[in-house]
C-alpha cells in the first residue's frame, strides 16, 4: 500500500457504517489538490462498497457580477464568492434530512457564469457525500460535516499548481494570486480551519500525501497552557480567601487514585 492509499484508508476508516447518510468536507487553500483528493477518496469508498456522491463548493458560486461588485479583493473572495444559502438549501440540508430526500449536486457553472439546472437525485440510505471546497468550515456550513479533512501545502506549491491549471501568474505576490492567499489568511484567522479539522494532510506531493500528527496540527498551545515536555500544563490561580472556588476546581479534577489508575 503506497502513501496515498494509506491516507485514503485512514480517512475512510473514520467513517462508520451507519444507516444515515454521512457528509465529508475536503477543505484547504486554492490549488492544494482538494478535487484530486476528494475524487480519490470517493473512489476508495466506492471500492469498499459505499454509495458515494460527489459535489464541490465551486458549483455554488454567486454570479460574476455579484462576486466582483465591490472589487476583486481578498475581502470579496471571502464574503461574496459563494452562495452558501443555495449550498445549504440544494445540497447539504437534503443530505442532513436523511435517506430519500431530493438534492441537487450543483447550482452554478462558474466557467460559463450561469445557473445550472442539475437533475435532482435521491439521498441514499447509507450514502457518503464528499464535498471539496475552500472555506468549508465557515460558520454557515461547518455544522453540516461528519468529518473534515484539511489539506495543506506551502503557498509556493499551491500557487504553482494554480498557474499550471488556470494559466494564472506564478508569482505569489501578483494581485491575482495575492487576493486568494489573503482570503485564506482571513479564513484562517476567523475560523482556524487547520486546527478544527478532524484530519490534516500534508498534500505537498499529490502522489504521496502525508498525515499530519495531531500534535503537529496546532502551531501553539491555547492561551493559558504551556508545554512541559510531552505534556500541556495549565496553572489555576484563585485568591487565597476563595475557598469555595478552589473546591469547585477540585471537583472538576479526577481523584488521585483515578488519575494514577485509569
BELCOR-V767043 format. One record per residue. N is the residue number from 1. D_FIRST is the distance of its C-alpha to the first C-alpha in Angstrom with 2 decimals. Layout:
BEGIN
n->[N | N]
d_first->[D_FIRST | D_FIRST]
END
This chain:
BEGIN
n->[1 | 2 | 3 | 4 | 5 | 6 | 7 | 8 | 9 | 10 | 11 | 12 | 13 | 14 | 15 | 16 | 17 | 18 | 19 | 20 | 21 | 22 | 23 | 24 | 25 | 26 | 27 | 28 | 29 | 30 | 31 | 32 | 33 | 34 | 35 | 36 | 37 | 38 | 39 | 40 | 41 | 42 | 43 | 44 | 45 | 46 | 47 | 48 | 49 | 50 | 51 | 52 | 53 | 54 | 55 | 56 | 57 | 58 | 59 | 60 | 61 | 62 | 63 | 64 | 65 | 66 | 67 | 68 | 69 | 70 | 71 | 72 | 73 | 74 | 75 | 76 | 77 | 78 | 79 | 80 | 81 | 82 | 83 | 84 | 85 | 86 | 87 | 88 | 89 | 90 | 91 | 92 | 93 | 94 | 95 | 96 | 97 | 98 | 99 | 100 | 101 | 102 | 103 | 104 | 105 | 106 | 107 | 108 | 109 | 110 | 111 | 112 | 113 | 114 | 115 | 116 | 117 | 118 | 119 | 120 | 121 | 122 | 123 | 124 | 125 | 126 | 127 | 128 | 129 | 130 | 131 | 132 | 133 | 134 | 135 | 136 | 137 | 138 | 139 | 140 | 141 | 142 | 143 | 144 | 145 | 146 | 147 | 148 | 149 | 150 | 151 | 152 | 153 | 154 | 155 | 156 | 157 | 158 | 159 | 160 | 161 | 162 | 163 | 164 | 165 | 166 | 167 | 168 | 169 | 170 | 171 | 172 | 173 | 174 | 175 | 176 | 177 | 178 | 179 | 180 | 181 | 182 | 183 | 184 | 185 | 186 | 187 | 188 | 189 | 190 | 191 | 192 | 193 | 194 | 195 | 196 | 197 | 198 | 199 | 200 | 201 | 202 | 203 | 204 | 205 | 206 | 207 | 208 | 209 | 210 | 211 | 212 | 213 | 214 | 215 | 216 | 217 | 218 | 219 | 220 | 221 | 222 | 223 | 224 | 225 | 226 | 227 | 228 | 229 | 230 | 231 | 232 | 233 | 234 | 235 | 236 | 237 | 238 | 239 | 240 | 241 | 242 | 243 | 244 | 245 | 246 | 247 | 248 | 249 | 250 | 251 | 252 | 253 | 254 | 255 | 256 | 257 | 258 | 259 | 260 | 261 | 262]
d_first->[0.00 | 3.82 | 6.83 | 8.07 | 5.93 | 6.33 | 9.88 | 10.51 | 9.61 | 11.87 | 14.54 | 14.55 | 15.06 | 18.10 | 19.81 | 21.86 | 22.93 | 26.60 | 29.40 | 30.05 | 28.19 | 25.85 | 25.99 | 23.23 | 24.14 | 22.06 | 24.54 | 25.01 | 27.38 | 28.25 | 25.90 | 22.94 | 20.74 | 21.37 | 21.73 | 18.58 | 16.57 | 18.67 | 18.28 | 14.48 | 14.85 | 17.52 | 15.56 | 12.75 | 15.70 | 17.53 | 14.84 | 15.23 | 18.95 | 20.25 | 23.21 | 22.45 | 24.98 | 24.58 | 27.24 | 27.94 | 30.60 | 31.50 | 32.96 | 35.49 | 37.31 | 41.03 | 43.10 | 43.50 | 47.13 | 46.19 | 43.32 | 45.59 | 48.88 | 48.92 | 47.46 | 44.06 | 43.26 | 40.43 | 42.40 | 42.57 | 38.81 | 38.47 | 41.34 | 42.04 | 39.03 | 37.49 | 39.29 | 37.96 | 40.66 | 39.49 | 35.83 | 36.81 | 39.36 | 37.52 | 33.90 | 33.24 | 36.32 | 35.92 | 32.36 | 33.77 | 36.63 | 34.42 | 33.83 | 36.17 | 37.05 | 37.44 | 35.60 | 35.29 | 31.99 | 33.96 | 37.42 | 37.98 | 36.93 | 36.94 | 37.13 | 40.16 | 41.42 | 42.37 | 41.82 | 39.31 | 40.62 | 37.22 | 37.55 | 37.09 | 34.32 | 34.22 | 31.91 | 29.93 | 30.38 | 26.89 | 25.56 | 23.47 | 24.94 | 22.73 | 25.08 | 24.44 | 27.31 | 29.13 | 31.28 | 29.41 | 30.76 | 34.38 | 36.83 | 37.54 | 34.12 | 32.15 | 33.21 | 31.71 | 28.05 | 26.23 | 23.31 | 23.33 | 20.48 | 22.05 | 20.55 | 22.16 | 22.82 | 25.99 | 28.88 | 29.02 | 25.50 | 26.28 | 29.71 | 28.51 | 26.17 | 29.13 | 31.37 | 29.16 | 28.67 | 32.22 | 34.37 | 35.35 | 36.54 | 34.01 | 36.21 | 35.14 | 38.87 | 39.94 | 41.38 | 39.09 | 36.06 | 37.90 | 38.71 | 35.09 | 34.15 | 37.23 | 36.55 | 33.20 | 35.23 | 37.57 | 34.72 | 33.23 | 36.69 | 37.56 | 34.42 | 32.14 | 29.10 | 26.55 | 28.05 | 28.40 | 24.92 | 22.75 | 19.60 | 19.85 | 17.21 | 17.95 | 17.47 | 19.19 | 16.44 | 15.61 | 12.43 | 11.32 | 12.84 | 13.44 | 14.67 | 18.27 | 19.54 | 22.50 | 24.89 | 24.14 | 24.48 | 28.27 | 30.15 | 33.08 | 34.40 | 36.50 | 40.26 | 41.95 | 38.97 | 38.49 | 35.72 | 36.76 | 34.11 | 31.21 | 33.51 | 34.93 | 38.69 | 41.35 | 45.06 | 47.35 | 50.97 | 53.91 | 57.65 | 59.35 | 61.39 | 58.53 | 58.17 | 57.11 | 54.28 | 53.12 | 53.25 | 51.20 | 48.47 | 48.50 | 48.05 | 44.73 | 43.37 | 42.34 | 44.96 | 44.42 | 43.64 | 40.91 | 39.35 | 39.50 | 38.27 | 35.73]
END
